[in-house]
Amino acid sequence: MPGLMSRLQDHDLITLYQAKQLVPGISSPIEGGALVAEDGVILAIGTSAELQFEYPQAERVDFDDAVIVPLLVNAHTIWN
């Protein structure tokens, strides 16, 4: 799939992920929430409308009625 490979190699790809709700973990859930990411790094969180205005060039991925929970879960523990 040449299209997929070229997309994966495009390090300037900014993606806006939007859903019915976003639970940021540092504040209350955001109705109509979204996050913007580049190269796996979250650049911004907020409402979908706010982020579409701030990042008009972003490729949009709509998860419809889903809930996005962008939390880091590190299950790796080292016991001494």
PyMOL commands that set and color helices and strands:
alter all, ss='L'
color gray80, all
select helices_A, chain A and resi 2-9+48-54
alter helices_A, ss='H'
color red, helices_A
select strands_A, chain A and resi 14-18+21-22+30-31+33-38+41-47+59-62+67-68
alter strands_A, ss='S'
color yellow, strands_A
deselect
rebuild
show_as cartoon
